Amino acid sequence: MSESRIRLAHGSGGVETLELLERLIFSKVDDALKKVGNGVGIDYPDDAAAIPLLSGEYLIVTVDAYTVNPPFFPGGNIGVLAASGSINDVLMMGGRPIAMLDSIVVEEGFPMNDLETIINSFIETLRSESVALIGGDFKVMPKGQIDRIVITTVGIGLAKRLIIDKPRPGDKIIVSDYVGDHGAVILLYQLGGDISRELIEKSRLRSDVKPLTRLMIPLIDKYGEYIHAARDPTRGGLAMALNDWARSTGTVIVVNEEDIPIRPEVSSYAGMLGIDPLYLASEGVAVLAVDPDVAEDVVNYIRGLGFENARIIGEVRESEKYRGYVLQKTVIGGFRILEPPRGDLVPRIC
C-alpha cells in the first residue's frame, strides 16, 4: 500500500480497508495491548471485542460510525440502521445486547423534523429490543463541514460463550435470508434520477435493515456450541465475510451459486451495473459456519423462527492449493474464485 492520500475505497470494507488498518493500526499496537486478558480484541479483528469478567462471562463491546447516503431510504433510515447495526455486531459474537451509547453529529441547517424522525427510529429500535440507551453526545458542524448527519454508536452486551470466527473444515455455511437487499437499494438511490426511483417503486425492493435478536438469541441458546462463526455481511457483502473466514483460517470455502438466496431484482440491478450481488451489503442477515452434524436442524430451526429463506449454501474444506480462497460453483458446473471486493463499489452505504 503506497498511496499518499485516502480514497473512498479505503472505507468500503474491502481489501483496501484491511490494508489501511494493518498499516496504520494493527502493525503499530503491541500484541499484549491488542486484547484484555483472554478476551478478543484486534488480535482477531471482528465487528466487536470481548472482555473477560470475574463472573466467567464476557463483556461484548462494539463501536461503529454510520454515514449512509441517503439518510432516508426504502425500508428505514440512518437511525434504525445505527441501532440495528450495533445490536447485530454484539449478537454475532454470541452476546446478548443490553445497552448502547450514541454520538450524533449534524450539519447546520439539517431539517429538525428529519432529525426527530431519525432519533425516534433509533430509540424505537432500542425499545423493541429492550436495549437501554445509557449515554451519548450531540454536536453541530458548520454547513459544508459534514454531509448532513453521522451517528456513532457503542453497543454493549454479555456473553456466556463467545462465537469467534474460526470456521472448521466440514462446517456448513448457512445464510438466514436473501443477501444484498440493502446494498441494492442504496446503490440505486445513489445513482439518482427518475429511472432509479422507478425501478425501486416497481420492484418494491426495500432495505433488509433490522435487529437479528429474535434469530440469534434462540439460536445461541439452543445451538451455540455448534456455531463456529457468525457474521452479518454488511460492507463488502457475503463475499467479504467468506473471504475473511477463509483467509484467517487457511481453509477454502466452497459455495454453490444456485443455493445462494438473491432476489431476482437485486441480481438484475447488480448485473445491469456490472457489480457482483455478493459484494452488496445486507443489514438484516446472518451468515453462520455450523457443525455439519446439526446443520440441517439449524436451518429448520431458523425457518421456524420466521426466516423462511434460510438455507445451506456451501461448506468449509481443507485444501493446500486453494488455502485462503473462496470458490463459487457456478450453475453450469464450473468453479470461479470469489475474490474479496476492491474499490468503492457503493460508498457511504452504512
Order of alpha helices (4+ residues) and beta strands (2+ residues): alpha-beta-beta-beta-beta-alpha-beta-alpha-beta-beta-beta-alpha-alpha-alpha-beta-alpha-beta-alpha-beta-alpha-beta-beta-beta
